[in-house]
Amino acid sequence: MVNYILGCTHITEGAIPFAAKDPLRVIPMMMIASSISAVLSYSLQIQVPAPHGGFLILPLVSKPLMWVLCILAGSACGAVMLGCWRLWQKRIQEAATLAGAIK
């Protein structure tokens, strides 16, 4: 619950425990997802005059609905990347376990 509150205010410290488990893979995925949101926001000429505040600054955003959709798009891309990576890791572990059992 705390991470949802932190995420809504764009305080990223809630992601540190997730990134600390596998930083070489998780951090680049988070960077790509954030970049997707940023590029979409920039491409749609969305203006956010406040440098920080997450959804608390929604009334200040020039196109609030589009801004939220850009954030959701980047988040979805990050979730898909992380989900695919974890699924791939799980399959590799299962294959290694199966190979060990066959020997």
DRENPA-3360 file (N, C-alpha, C; in nm, 2 decimals, always signed):
BEGIN
1 = MVNYILGC = +0.08/-0.12/+0.00/+0.00/+0.00/+0.00/+0.09/+0.13/+0.00 ~ +0.19/+0.12/+0.08/+0.28/+0.24/+0.09/+0.34/+0.27/-0.05 ~ +0.38/+0.17/-0.13/+0.44/+0.19/-0.26/+0.34/+0.25/-0.35 ~ +0.21/+0.22/-0.34/+0.11/+0.29/-0.43/+0.11/+0.44/-0.39 ~ +0.11/+0.47/-0.27/+0.11/+0.61/-0.22/+0.23/+0.68/-0.27 ~ +0.35/+0.62/-0.25/+0.47/+0.68/-0.30/+0.47/+0.70/-0.45 ~ +0.42/+0.60/-0.52/+0.42/+0.60/-0.66/+0.33/+0.71/-0.72 ~ +0.22/+0.73/-0.65/+0.13/+0.84/-0.69/+0.18/+0.98/-0.67;
9 = THITEGAI = +0.28/+0.99/-0.58/+0.34/+1.12/-0.57/+0.48/+1.13/-0.63 ~ +0.51/+1.02/-0.71/+0.63/+1.01/-0.79/+0.76/+1.01/-0.70 ~ +0.74/+0.95/-0.58/+0.86/+0.93/-0.49/+0.90/+0.79/-0.52 ~ +1.02/+0.78/-0.58/+1.07/+0.65/-0.63/+1.14/+0.56/-0.53 ~ +1.15/+0.60/-0.41/+1.22/+0.52/-0.31/+1.15/+0.39/-0.29 ~ +1.02/+0.38/-0.31/+0.95/+0.25/-0.30/+1.00/+0.14/-0.39 ~ +1.06/+0.18/-0.50/+1.11/+0.09/-0.60/+1.25/+0.03/-0.57 ~ +1.32/+0.09/-0.47/+1.45/+0.05/-0.44/+1.46/-0.10/-0.40;
17 = PFAAKDPL = +1.37/-0.15/-0.31/+1.39/-0.29/-0.28/+1.37/-0.38/-0.40 ~ +1.29/-0.35/-0.50/+1.27/-0.43/-0.62/+1.40/-0.42/-0.70 ~ +1.46/-0.30/-0.71/+1.58/-0.28/-0.80/+1.70/-0.34/-0.73 ~ +1.70/-0.35/-0.60/+1.82/-0.40/-0.53/+1.83/-0.55/-0.55 ~ +1.73/-0.62/-0.57/+1.73/-0.77/-0.59/+1.81/-0.80/-0.72 ~ +1.80/-0.72/-0.82/+1.86/-0.75/-0.95/+1.88/-0.62/-1.03 ~ +1.97/-0.54/-0.97/+1.99/-0.40/-1.02/+2.03/-0.39/-1.17 ~ +2.11/-0.48/-1.22/+2.16/-0.47/-1.35/+2.06/-0.49/-1.46;
25 = RVIPMMMI = +1.95/-0.55/-1.42/+1.84/-0.58/-1.51/+1.72/-0.49/-1.48 ~ +1.68/-0.47/-1.36/+1.56/-0.40/-1.32/+1.58/-0.25/-1.35 ~ +1.69/-0.19/-1.31/+1.71/-0.05/-1.33/+1.70/-0.01/-1.47 ~ +1.77/-0.08/-1.57/+1.75/-0.04/-1.71/+1.61/-0.05/-1.76 ~ +1.54/-0.15/-1.71/+1.39/-0.16/-1.75/+1.31/-0.04/-1.69 ~ +1.34/+0.00/-1.57/+1.28/+0.12/-1.51/+1.31/+0.24/-1.59 ~ +1.44/+0.25/-1.64/+1.48/+0.37/-1.72/+1.41/+0.37/-1.85 ~ +1.40/+0.25/-1.91/+1.33/+0.25/-2.04/+1.18/+0.28/-2.03;
33 = ASSISAVL = +1.12/+0.23/-1.92/+0.97/+0.26/-1.90/+0.95/+0.41/-1.87 ~ +1.04/+0.47/-1.79/+1.03/+0.61/-1.76/+1.05/+0.69/-1.89 ~ +1.15/+0.65/-1.97/+1.18/+0.72/-2.10/+1.06/+0.71/-2.19 ~ +0.99/+0.60/-2.20/+0.87/+0.59/-2.28/+0.77/+0.69/-2.24 ~ +0.74/+0.70/-2.11/+0.65/+0.80/-2.06/+0.69/+0.94/-2.09 ~ +0.82/+0.97/-2.07/+0.87/+1.10/-2.10/+0.86/+1.14/-2.25 ~ +0.90/+1.05/-2.33/+0.89/+1.08/-2.48/+0.75/+1.10/-2.52 ~ +0.66/+1.02/-2.47/+0.52/+1.03/-2.51/+0.47/+1.17/-2.46;
41 = SYSLQIQV = +0.50/+1.21/-2.34/+0.46/+1.34/-2.28/+0.51/+1.45/-2.37 ~ +0.64/+1.44/-2.40/+0.70/+1.55/-2.48/+0.64/+1.55/-2.62 ~ +0.62/+1.44/-2.68/+0.57/+1.43/-2.82/+0.43/+1.49/-2.82 ~ +0.35/+1.47/-2.72/+0.22/+1.53/-2.71/+0.21/+1.67/-2.66 ~ +0.33/+1.73/-2.64/+0.34/+1.87/-2.59/+0.27/+1.89/-2.46 ~ +0.28/+1.80/-2.37/+0.22/+1.82/-2.24/+0.31/+1.90/-2.15 ~ +0.26/+2.00/-2.09/+0.34/+2.09/-2.01/+0.31/+2.06/-1.86 ~ +0.42/+2.04/-1.79/+0.41/+2.01/-1.64/+0.49/+2.12/-1.57;
49 = PAPHGGFL = +0.43/+2.23/-1.52/+0.52/+2.33/-1.47/+0.58/+2.30/-1.34 ~ +0.53/+2.21/-1.26/+0.59/+2.17/-1.13/+0.69/+2.06/-1.16 ~ +0.81/+2.07/-1.10/+0.92/+1.97/-1.12/+0.89/+1.83/-1.05 ~ +0.80/+1.83/-0.95/+0.78/+1.71/-0.87/+0.64/+1.72/-0.81 ~ +0.58/+1.61/-0.78/+0.46/+1.61/-0.71/+0.36/+1.50/-0.75 ~ +0.39/+1.43/-0.86/+0.31/+1.32/-0.90/+0.17/+1.37/-0.94 ~ +0.07/+1.29/-0.90/-0.07/+1.32/-0.93/-0.12/+1.43/-0.85 ~ -0.04/+1.48/-0.75/-0.09/+1.59/-0.67/-0.09/+1.72/-0.75;
57 = ILPLVSKP = +0.00/+1.72/-0.86/+0.00/+1.84/-0.94/-0.08/+1.83/-1.07 ~ -0.17/+1.73/-1.07/-0.26/+1.71/-1.18/-0.33/+1.84/-1.23 ~ -0.38/+1.92/-1.14/-0.45/+2.04/-1.18/-0.36/+2.14/-1.26 ~ -0.23/+2.13/-1.24/-0.13/+2.22/-1.31/-0.09/+2.17/-1.45 ~ -0.12/+2.04/-1.48/-0.07/+1.99/-1.61/-0.16/+2.04/-1.72 ~ -0.10/+2.06/-1.84/-0.18/+2.12/-1.95/-0.28/+2.02/-2.01 ~ -0.24/+1.90/-2.02/-0.34/+1.79/-2.07/-0.33/+1.68/-1.97 ~ -0.41/+1.69/-1.86/-0.40/+1.59/-1.75/-0.43/+1.45/-1.79;
65 = LMWVLCIL = -0.54/+1.43/-1.87/-0.57/+1.29/-1.90/-0.47/+1.23/-1.99 ~ -0.41/+1.30/-2.08/-0.31/+1.25/-2.17/-0.18/+1.22/-2.09 ~ -0.15/+1.31/-1.99/-0.04/+1.29/-1.91/-0.05/+1.16/-1.83 ~ -0.16/+1.13/-1.77/-0.19/+1.01/-1.70/-0.18/+0.89/-1.79 ~ -0.23/+0.90/-1.91/-0.22/+0.79/-2.01/-0.07/+0.76/-2.05 ~ +0.01/+0.87/-2.06/+0.15/+0.85/-2.09/+0.22/+0.78/-1.97 ~ +0.19/+0.81/-1.85/+0.25/+0.74/-1.74/+0.20/+0.60/-1.73 ~ +0.08/+0.57/-1.76/+0.03/+0.44/-1.76/+0.09/+0.35/-1.87;
73 = AGSACGAV = +0.11/+0.42/-1.99/+0.18/+0.35/-2.10/+0.32/+0.31/-2.06 ~ +0.39/+0.40/-2.01/+0.53/+0.36/-1.96/+0.53/+0.26/-1.86 ~ +0.44/+0.27/-1.76/+0.43/+0.17/-1.65/+0.40/+0.03/-1.71 ~ +0.30/+0.03/-1.80/+0.27/-0.10/-1.87/+0.38/-0.16/-1.94 ~ +0.46/-0.08/-2.01/+0.58/-0.13/-2.08/+0.68/-0.19/-1.98 ~ +0.70/-0.12/-1.88/+0.79/-0.16/-1.77/+0.75/-0.29/-1.71 ~ +0.62/-0.30/-1.68/+0.56/-0.42/-1.62/+0.58/-0.54/-1.72 ~ +0.55/-0.52/-1.85/+0.56/-0.63/-1.95/+0.71/-0.67/-1.96;
81 = MLGCWRLW = +0.80/-0.58/-1.96/+0.94/-0.61/-1.97/+0.99/-0.69/-1.85 ~ +0.95/-0.64/-1.73/+0.99/-0.71/-1.61/+0.92/-0.85/-1.60 ~ +0.79/-0.86/-1.64/+0.72/-0.98/-1.63/+0.78/-1.09/-1.73 ~ +0.82/-1.04/-1.85/+0.88/-1.13/-1.95/+1.02/-1.18/-1.90 ~ +1.09/-1.09/-1.84/+1.23/-1.12/-1.78/+1.21/-1.23/-1.67 ~ +1.12/-1.21/-1.58/+1.10/-1.30/-1.47/+1.05/-1.43/-1.52 ~ +0.96/-1.43/-1.62/+0.91/-1.56/-1.67/+1.03/-1.63/-1.74 ~ +1.11/-1.56/-1.81/+1.23/-1.63/-1.88/+1.32/-1.69/-1.77;
89 = QKRIQEAA = +1.35/-1.61/-1.66/+1.43/-1.66/-1.56/+1.37/-1.79/-1.50 ~ +1.24/-1.79/-1.47/+1.18/-1.90/-1.41/+1.19/-2.02/-1.50 ~ +1.17/-2.00/-1.63/+1.18/-2.12/-1.73/+1.32/-2.17/-1.73 ~ +1.42/-2.09/-1.72/+1.56/-2.13/-1.72/+1.59/-2.21/-1.59 ~ +1.53/-2.17/-1.48/+1.55/-2.24/-1.35/+1.48/-2.38/-1.36 ~ +1.36/-2.38/-1.42/+1.29/-2.51/-1.43/+1.36/-2.60/-1.52 ~ +1.42/-2.55/-1.63/+1.49/-2.64/-1.72/+1.62/-2.69/-1.66 ~ +1.69/-2.61/-1.58/+1.80/-2.65/-1.50/+1.77/-2.76/-1.40;
97 = TLAGAIK = +1.66/-2.74/-1.33/+1.61/-2.84/-1.23/+1.57/-2.97/-1.30 ~ +1.51/-2.96/-1.41/+1.47/-3.08/-1.49/+1.59/-3.15/-1.54 ~ +1.69/-3.08/-1.59/+1.81/-3.14/-1.64/+1.89/-3.20/-1.53 ~ +1.89/-3.14/-1.41/+1.95/-3.20/-1.29/+1.88/-3.33/-1.25 ~ +1.75/-3.33/-1.26/+1.67/-3.45/-1.22/+1.69/-3.57/-1.32 ~ +1.71/-3.53/-1.44/+1.73/-3.64/-1.54/+1.87/-3.71/-1.53 ~ +1.97/-3.63/-1.49/+2.10/-3.69/-1.47/+2.10/-3.79/-1.36;
% end
